Amino acid sequence: MVKLGVSLPQFQHYTPGADVIAAARAFEEIGFDSVWAFERVLVPEDQSGPHGLYGVPGLPWPGVYQGVADALVTLSMAAAVTSRIELATGVLVVPLHVPLRLARELATLDAASGGRVVAGLGSGWSPDEFAAVGPVPLTERGRALDDFLDIAAEVWGPDPVSFQTKRYTAAPSSIGPKPARRIPVLLGGSGERALARVARRADGWVATGIPPAQVATILAGLRRAAEDNGRDPAALTCTVQIGTGDLTESTENPRRPYTGNIAQLAGDVAALAELGVDHVYVTLPAATRDITELIDKAAELYERTRKI
């Protein structure tokens, strides 16, 4: 059976802390397999040229991206009031962080939660975010992600830890705490380089907003590439993010995937499951007005999905 997750309420129309705690408790009680948090540092006022969403000139950023709460703080609050549900990032922009510090934060959260962290990671795309907080320039984001994967593997492994990259060096040292389990690493992206990195290095791929048929095609190619890299292709998992900002019934014919009401989204989950997708999570907080509606819609999504 496909795993089912839901995003935590990080947006500014929710109350930080109280709503996250209420949502996390409710989602675990409902039966969800995972909760998810994403990273957004800022929203530039100038969205022209390369400052547009995903670097597309002039493409406006969604209004809900303003005031997004920190992903790891959000997951830490969820961890404190749950005992079973997985705590996933979808995704952290790795090059905006110092690698050793991020690796320790993830390890600490995993140790504290009893081995429930799933690290969904990406390389980023916003020049404004990189200019504001990035230890490396946007042009070096791919290398920065590879460096983090190397450093994290050392930090999460046995002591003594040592590593050397272009920017960072650690002589043999004791670094802890260690994660309670081997933290699964999922990588996002759909470009050629990003997918090649998934095939070489990741435990799984995070697909964002990609239609089911295209997911199946890309996943088949990824598993072939993984096998070419000497890896077990069956071990490479696929997680799909269904992003939604509106739960109004869609009357389009044919309907675009990932649009419409809860019943229609449940049908999308079923279609993805039939294609061999392992995990699906839905960004319900962007489409609901308050914590009560969020929990109600989440319960409906779970019930309808599990009946299909």
Secondary structure, 3 states (H helix, E strand, C coil): CCEEEEECCCCCCCCCCHHHHHHHHHHHHHCCCEEEECCCCCCCCCCCHHHCHHHCCCCCCCHHHCCCCCHHHHHHHHHHCCCCCEEEECCEEHHHCCHHHHHHHHHHHHHHHCCCEEEEEECCCCHHHHHHHCCCCHHHHHHHHHHHHHHHHHHCCCCCEEEECCCCEEEEECCCCCCCCCCCEEEECCCHHHHHHHHHHCCEEEEECCCHHHHHHHHHHHHHHHHHCCCCHHHCEEEEEECCCCCCCCCCCCCCCCCCCHHHHHHHHHHHHHCCCCEEEECHHHHCCCHHHHHHHHHHHHHHHHHC
